[in-house]
């Protein structure tokens, strides 16, 4: 079963990802094939370079080909991307200051990135 996660609520990346999902992925006990993760609002901060959760996640994502995407508008608002609000949703905004492998985008980019191997379930946390 393929799963994509959307981290949309306060502290979802810090708490649910950092203390539940990530340890299970590291121990190969998660029970689902995670193909993508989309981060909104302050959940982006867990992906900053040097953040322990983000660095651990980047290693897992690279090994397992997991998409790590941040909301482009959220990233621009937090100075974690290069681009303007007018470019949001176009695929032109580039993530910066984040762990290796993270891309910035909006729903069109998310759909495109997951189209080749769509998830069976999308879980919003």
PyMOL commands that set and color helices and strands:
alter all, ss='L'
color gray80, all
select helices_A, chain A and resi 12-26+41-47+52-64+72-77+85-87+107-117
alter helices_A, ss='H'
color red, helices_A
select strands_A, chain A and resi 2-7+33-39+67-71+81-82+94-95+102-105+121-124
alter strands_A, ss='S'
color yellow, strands_A
deselect
rebuild
show_as cartoon
